[in-house]
Amino acid sequence: MDPVKSDVAHVDMGADPEKYDEVPRSGSRQQSVSLNRNVTARIQNPLAGIPRATLFQNVEDFARDAHMEEQIPLLQKGALVAQDPPSFESVEELDETERDALRNEVLHKWRQPVALYFTVILCSIGAAVQGWDQTGSNGANLSWPQDFNVPDTPPKSGPVPGVDYDYNSWIVGIVNAGPYIASAFIGCWLSDPLNNYFGRRGTIFFAAVFCLLSVIGSGFSQTWPQLFVTRLLLGIGMGAKASVVPIFAAENCPAAIRGGLVMSWQMWTAFGIFLGFCANLAVYNAGAIAWRLQLGSAFIPAVPLVIGVYFCPESPRWYIKKGRYNDAFNSLCRLRNTPLQAARDLYYIFAQIQEESDIIGKSNYVTRFIELFTIPRVRRATLASFTVMLAQQMCGINIIAFYSSTVFVNAGAGRLQALLASFGFGLVNFVFAWPAVWTIDTYGRRALLLFTFPQMAWTLLAAGLCFIIPQESNAHLGLIAFFIFLFAAFYSPGEGPVPFTYSAEVFPLSHREVGMSWAVATCLFWAAVLSITFPRLLRAFHPVGAFCFYAGLNVTALIMIFFWVPETKQRTLEELDYVFAVPTRTHMKYQLTKALPYWLKRYVLFQKSARLEPLYKFDGAVAEHQKVAVIKEA
């Protein structure tokens, strides 16, 4: 066996999957876990159980192959720490500075290098482009259809003869859906080849240029087809950007705070929505060009992204995938507090990626896409990411983000009142995104979704029923706005940050780009469907029916999440291979027969003696690491 790979599990694809977890191994770990069918739900460290002399020899072989001979002592120390993380105090080779840095990973987990925070903040500013554009079109929808002779709603004086408002509502929907159509069918799928040739930073730069120029063009359009084309070009940038930025952030962040930092994508999207509503109000009295300024102003957040992206370190995992280990180490040195932590992460990532490659092997773009649905471990990640992304559209948030001004006008508000109410929605959406920075890694992605979806269902239902209140009553508009704001407050810390954070982390490195492309394409395709259909839905169902329809979709999404979305909090990207190796049927059975009865006993019948048997069994050092982390954070 290749000495570099002797610490890597060899997976016999012909072995009986029910017995595979007990297959003994020689020369390496005592047991191995099938990454395609992890029926015992055990999470294993790929370096655990390797004898010290063997581990050191493997590290030396790796360093020579990677042309990193001068780093052998450091890599060996890093491998010892990675092999048994909670026992680092007993590693004699470490000095006190290195031990302090390792202690701080638990005691002061937010104490990270400036380069890490710069990377996450700068790249997540790209999300503000998407948020700002949504609200730019939101306000512009009150004006541009009239300017381009495609009014979708009759004036208060009554319908104008000869104007087909139903037909025009489809045109308005299609123009608004332009970015999401292009994202779902072009932009997202460009992400994989762009990543392959230009890296994460190059893909972000490409996307940022499209987001910068296209929104300026939309402000100068003279007909609705021209506006539609500029929004299609915007979608190419949005799709590529949305597919790579969360991956870039996830791959650069330590596991303990990955959720909190990666969810800054949603925070900045919410901030962009808020700023877009501010811009809508700022140019409200600008006259005939107001809607052009509302659309064109979305170029502002794209400027720092274009300028600053190459000041960020490239993803170390992308460098490792390309065999550029020295570059990966240099990148990790900028993203971690000490060279020891960089060396530890470098070798640990390498070991797990080698284990992945034993299962998945080499593939091209087309086969990688097919394997999203054929390799069991990858297929489960595909299902989970599809579920959380689809749920973001099912929850109804974008009927507000895209059309809140239209909704409030339908509720009897004047144009300025509608923009002010939309501004309030944007403010609530941004403010309530902040708690998720802490809760997403404390309570977990799944827990946040299961708590917030029932709340979104009843608040949306209440908002819809408030349309029944006579318009003459002061309570009519006030209660509609109140329940929409409450809906946003529940959305922002749950289904807001989770989908992009979750989808960026669930796929193995070999399929991460195409997997994220699939997830984002799912989200934006259904955003396009929503954008096209909602104006017509509003005319056919009226606001009461439309809101009640989306309240029902929230309940459907809750059931899908309950059965198909495993928890991922505080696991490294590599350990998630074992989480998603658990068969879907095993996960569903556990949720139905163990988790649900426990919840009913504990929180409905208030039986404090109720206990929940955990689904995942942490193996060896991983189990001890989990225990130590919980104790120290308590």
N, C-alpha and C positions, 0 to 999 in steps of 0.2 A: 504493500500500500504506500502511496505517496506520503512521506513523513509530514508534509505540510497539512495533510488532510486526516492524519491519524486520530485527531481529537474530534473528528466530526462523525455524527451518526450516519451509518450506512443503512439505507432503507431498502429492505427487500420487498419489492412491490408484489411479490407472489406469496408472501407470508400471510398466514391467517390473521386478519386484523383483530379478531377477538383475543388472540394469544400474543400478538406482536409486542405488547407492552412488557411482557416478561421474557423476551428473547435475551439471553446473556450475550455479552460482547467481550471480546478479548482485546487487550492492548489499549483499552480506552475506558469509557464509562461502563458501569455494571449493567445498566439497562438502557433501553432506547425507547423513544416514543414515536409512533407513526404520526407524521405531520398530515397525513390524509385521513386517518381514522383514529383519533385519540379518544378511544372509548372510555378510558378511565379518567379523562379530563385532568391529566397530570401535566403540570408546567415544569419543564426541565431546563436547567442551565447546560448549554452544550459543552462546557468545560468541566462540569462537576465530575469528580471521581477519577480524573486522570492523575496518575502518579507524578510527583514533582519532577523527577528526572525526565520523564517522557514529555511533560509539558514544556520544560526548558528547551529540550531538543527540538520540539515542534516550533517553538518561538524562534529559535536560531535558524531553522530551515526557512521559516516564513520571512525573517529579516533578510536573509541572503537572497532569496528569490525577489524580494521587494527592493533590494539594493539599499537596505537600511541597517547595515552592519553596525554603524556607530550608535544605534539606538537599542542594541540587544539588551543591555542591562536594564534599561528603562522599560522596554517591552516585557521583559521577564517579570519585573515587579508588577507591571500592569496586569499581566495574565494571572498572577497569584491573587491579586485583589479581585479580578473578575470571576475567578473560579469559586471564591467563597466570600462574597462582599461583606457580610457582617463580621467576619473574623479578621478584618484588616489590621486590628490592633496587635495581633500575634505575628504579623509578617515582619520578621527582623530586619529585612532590607529597607524598610521605610524609615525616613527621618521624621522629625516631629512636625515640620511644616506640611509634609504630605499627609500625615495622620490628621492634622487639623482640617485640611481641605476636605478629606473624606468625611470627617465628623460633620462639617458644615453642610454637606449634601442633605443631611436629615434635619439638623438643628437650625440651619439658616438656608433653606433650599432656594430662596429668592436672591441669594447673594451670588450673582452671576456676572461674567465679564460684560463690559460695555458693548463689545462687538456683537454679542448675542442679542442684547436688547435693541441695538441699532438695526440689526438684520430683521428682526420680527416687526418692529415698529415701521421701518421704512417700507418693507414689502407689503405690509398690511394696509398701508396708505392706499395701495392699489385698489383695495376693496371699496374705498371711498368713491372711486370713479363710478362703480356700479351703483352704489347707494345714491349718489348725487344725480346720476342719470335717471334713476327711477323717479325721483321727486321732481326733476326738471320736466320730464314728460308729464308727470302728474299735474303740475300747474299749467303746463303748456296746453294740455288737453282742453282747457276752457277757452282757448283762443284760436289755435292753428286750424282746427276744422272749419271755422267760419272764414278765415283768411284764404283757405284753399278750396272754398265752395263745396265742402263735404260735411255740413252740420249734422251731428248725430242726435241732437235733442232739439225739439221744437222750442221756440221762444215762449215766454209766458203769455204773449198775446194770442198764441195758437199756432198750429202747424201752417207752414207756407205751402200753398198749392204747387204741385209738381216736384216737391222735394221728397225723395225716398229715404226717410230717416233710418229705416231698418237696414237698407243697403249701406248707407254711410256709416252706420255703427260697426259693420264688418270692416270697412276700410280703416276706421280709427283703431279698431282692435288689431288689425294686421300691422299697421305702422308701429303701434306701441310694442307689438310682439317681435318686430324686426331683429333687435339685438339677441333675443332668446332663440329665434329660429336659426340665425347664423351661428350662434354659440353651440347649439345642440347638434347641428349637422356639419359644421366646418371647424369652428374655433377649438372646441374641446378635442377633436380628433387630430388636430395639428400638434397638440401638446407632446405626444409620444415621440414623433420624429424630431421635433425641435429640441426636446430634452436630450435625445440621443446624440445629436450632432453639436448642439450649442450649450448644453448644460442647463441647470435651473436658472442661473442669472441671465443667460442669453435668451431663454424663452420669455422671461419676465420683461426684458428690454423690448423684444419684438412686440409683445402684447401691449406694453405701455405706449409705444409709438402709435399703434392703431387707435388706442383709447384717447390719445392726445389730439390727433388730427381729425378723426371722424366727427367728434362732437363739435369742433369748430365749423366743420363743413355743414353740420345740421343747422347751425344758426344762419347760414347763408342760403339755404335751400329755397327755391321759388315755387315748387309744386309738391304735392304729396308724394308722387313717385320718387322725386329727388330726395325728399326727407327719408323715405323708406330705404333707399340705397345707402345713405350715410349711416342709418341705424343698423343696416346689415353689416357694414364695415366695422362699426363699433362692436357688434357681436363677435366678430372674429377675434378681436383683442380681448373682449370680456371672457370668452370661452377658454382661450389659451391661458389667460391670467388666473382665472378661477380654478383651473386644473392644476396649476403648478405652485402658486403661492402657498397654499396650506401644506403641500408636500415639503416645500423648501423650509418652511418654519418647523414642521414636525421633525424633519431629519436633523435639524440643527439643535433641537432642544433636548435637555435631559428628561428622562421619563417622569420624574417626580413633579415637574412643572409644565410638562408638554401641553396638557390640555389648556391650562391657564394662559399660556403664551400663544398657542396656535389659535385659540378662540378670539384673539385680537383681530382676526379676519372679520368676524361678525361685529365686533365692537366698532371697527372702522367703517364697516358697511352701514351700521346704525348711525355713526357719526356723519357719514356722507349723506344719508337720508335727512338727518337733522340740518346739515348745512344747506342741502338742496332746498328744503322748505324755507330756510332763512333767506336764500337767494330769491326764491319765489316772492317773498314778501318785500324784499329790498327793491325789486324792479317792478312791483305791482303797478306803480303809476308811470311807467316808462312809455306808455302809449302802445302804438302798433308793434313796436319791436320787443315788447316785454317777453313774449313767448320765445323769441329767438335768443334773448339773453338767458332765459331760464334753461334752455337746452345747451347753449354754447358754453355756459359757465362751468360745466362739468369737466372742462380741460384742466382746471386749476390743480386738483390733486395728482394728476398724471405727470405734472412737471417734475416734482421732486423724485418721483419713481424713476423716470428716464435718466435723470442726472445721477442719482445716488446708488442705483442697484449694483454697479460694479465696485463700489466701495465695501460691499458685503463679502464675507468669505463664502466660497462655493460650498455646496453640500458635501460633507465628507463621504457620505454614503454613495453619492454619484461618482466621486473620485475612486472609491473602492470598486464600484461596479466596473469602472473603466481600467482597473489595474494600476491606478496612479496613487500608490500608497504613500509616497512622500508628500504629495500634495494634500492627501487626506489628513495626514498627521499634522501638517502645518495649519490646515483649516481647523482641526480640532483644538490645536493649541490656542487659537484665537477665540474659540467658543467655550473652552473650559478654563477653570481657574489655575490649573497646574499641568505641566507636561505629563505627570503620572496619570492624571485622569484622561488626558488625551490618548496616551499609550494604552491604557486599559480599554477605553471605548473602541479604539482602532482594532485591537486584536479580538475583542468580543464580537464586534460587528462582522469582522472577517470570518470568524468561526461559524457564526450563525448563517451567514450568507452561503458559505460552503455547504452547510447542511441543507439549506433550501435548494441549492443547485443540484444536489444528489437526487432530489425528487423531480424538479421541474426541468432541469437541463437547459440547453440552449434553444432559443426560438426567435422567430422574426415577428414583425408587427402583427401580421394576420393571425399567426398561430397563437400569439399571446392573447389576442382578443378572443379567439375561440376557446382558449384555456380558461378564460374567466368563467365559463359555464361547464367545463369538462373536468378540471382538476378539483377534487372535492374541497381541499383546503381553501383554494381561491374562490370556488363557487359560493362557499358560505360567506366569505367577505363580500362578494358581489351582491348576494341577497341582502345582507345587512345594510350595506351602503345604499342600495336601491331603496330599501325601506325608509331609511331616515331622510334621504333626499326627496322621495316622493311625498313623504309626510309633511315636508316643509311647504309644499304647494297645496296639499290637502287641508292643512290647518287654516288656510284662508288669509294668511298675513299679507299676501301680495294683492288681494282685492283691495286692501287698504293702502299698501305702499304704491300701487299703480294708479288707483282710482279714488283715493280718499276725497279729493276735491269734488269729484263727480258725485260721490256718495253723499257728501254733506250738502251739496246743492240740491240733490234729490230729497234731502231731509228738510228743505226749506230755507237753507242758509243763503245769504248773498255771496258774491264772489269773494269779497274780503273776509267775511266770516268763515267761508270754506277754507281759505288759505290759512287763517289763524287756527282753525280747528286741526288742520293737517299739520301745522307747525307743532301744536300740542302733542299730536301723535308721534311726531319725529322726536320730540324731546323725551317723552316717556320711553320710547323704544331705545334711545341711547342711554339714558340714566339707568334703566333696569338691566342693561347688558353688563354693567360693572360687577354685580355680585357673582356672575359666572366665572370670573377670573379665579376666585377662590373655591366656589362650590363644585366646579366641573371636575377637579381632581380630588375633592374631599368626599362628595356624595356619589360622583361618577356620572358618566354620560347617560346611561340607561335610567338611573334613578331620577334624574332631572326630567327626562322625557315622560316617564310614567306619572310623575307628579303634575306636570304642567298641562298635559293634553286634556285631562278632564276639566281643568279650570278654563282652558281656551274654549272648550265645547259649550259650557254653560254661559260664558260671557258673550260669545258670538250669538248664541240663541237669544239671550236677553236683548242684545243690541237690535237684532232683527225684529223681535216682538215690540220693541219701543216705537217702531215705525207705525204701529197701529194707533198710537196716541194721536189725537187730532193735532194737526200742524199749528193751530191757533194757540195751543197750550205751550207755556214756557218750558214745560217738562219734556216736550217732544225732542227738540234738538239737544237739550242739556243731557238727557238720559242716554240718547244715542251716542253722543261724544263720550260720556262717562264710561259706558260699557266697552266702547272701542279702545279707550285709553287703558282700561283694566285688562282687556284682551292683550294689548301690546305689553303690559307689565308682566304678564305670565309668559308670553312668547319669548321675550328678550333673554331671560336667563336659561331657557330650555331649548326649544326647537330652533331658536336663533343661532346660538354658537355651535350646537352639537353636530349638525350634519357635515359641515366642512371639516371640523376637527376630527370627527370619527372616520370619515371616508379617507382622510389623508394618512391615517395610521393603520388601517386594517389590512391592507394588501402587502404581500411580500415584496421586497425590493425589485425582484425580477418583473413584477406586474404592476408596480406602483403607479407608473405614468398612465398606462392604458386603463388601469382600474379607476384611477381618479378621473380620467377622461370620461369613462362610462358613468361614474357617479354624477359628475357635474352636468354631463349631457342629459341625464335623466332629470335632474333638477330644472335645468333651463328649458328643456323641451316642454315639460309640463307647465313651466312659467309662461311659455309661449301660448300653449293651449288655453291657459287661464286668461291671458291678456287678450287673446282673440275672442274668446267666448263670453267674457264677463259683461261687456256692454250689451250684447244681445240677451244674455241671461237676465240682466237687470230689467230690460224692457219686457221680457216674457214672464218672468217670475215675480217681478217687482222686488223691492229691497227685502221685504219680509221673507219671501220664498228663497231668495238668493242666500241670505244670511243663515236661514234654517238649514238649507242644503249643505253649506260648509260646516255648520255645527255637527251634522251627522257624519261628515267625512272625518272630523276630528275623532269621533268614537271609533270609526273603522281603523284609522291610523294607530290609535292606542292599542287595539287588539293585535295589529301587525307587529308593532314594536315589542309588545309583551312576549310574543313567540319567537321572533326572528332576529332580535338585536342583542348580542352578548355584551357584557360589560368589558371595558378596555382600560379603565383608569389605572394609572401608576404601574403599568407593565411596559417594558421596553418594546420597541417596534419588533425586535426579534422574538421576544417571548410570546407575542401575540400569535405567532405561528401555531403554538400549542393550543391557545384558546380557540382558534378557528379550525383546529383539527378535530374538535369535538363535534360529532355528527349532529345535524340539525334536529333529527328526531330525538336524540338524547336531551338536547337543550330544551325542546318543546315539552317533553315528558316531565323534566325536572320542574319547569315553570308551572305546569298545570297540576302536578301531583305533590310538589313540595313547597314551592314559593307561594302559590296562591292560597293554599290552606293555611300556611303560616301567617300570611298577611291578614286573613280573615280572623284567625284566632287572636292575633296580637292587637290589631287596630280596630276591629269591629266588635269582637267579644271581650276585648281588653284582658286577655289571659297573659299575664306577665311571665308565666312559666313556659310559654311557647318558645321553641328553639328551631332554628333553620339550619339544616345540614348543608354545608357549602357544596357547590357544584364542582369547583376547581380544587384539585389537590396539588399543592405546591411541593415540588420534589427537592429534597436535600437542602442545599444552600439557598435555593430560591424560597423555600418555606421559611427558613430561619431569617432571611432578609426581610420577608414580608412581616414576620412577627416583630422583629426589631423596629422596623419603620412604624408599625402601628403603636408600639409601646412608646417610642420617643415622641410621636406626634400627639399622644394622648395627654 
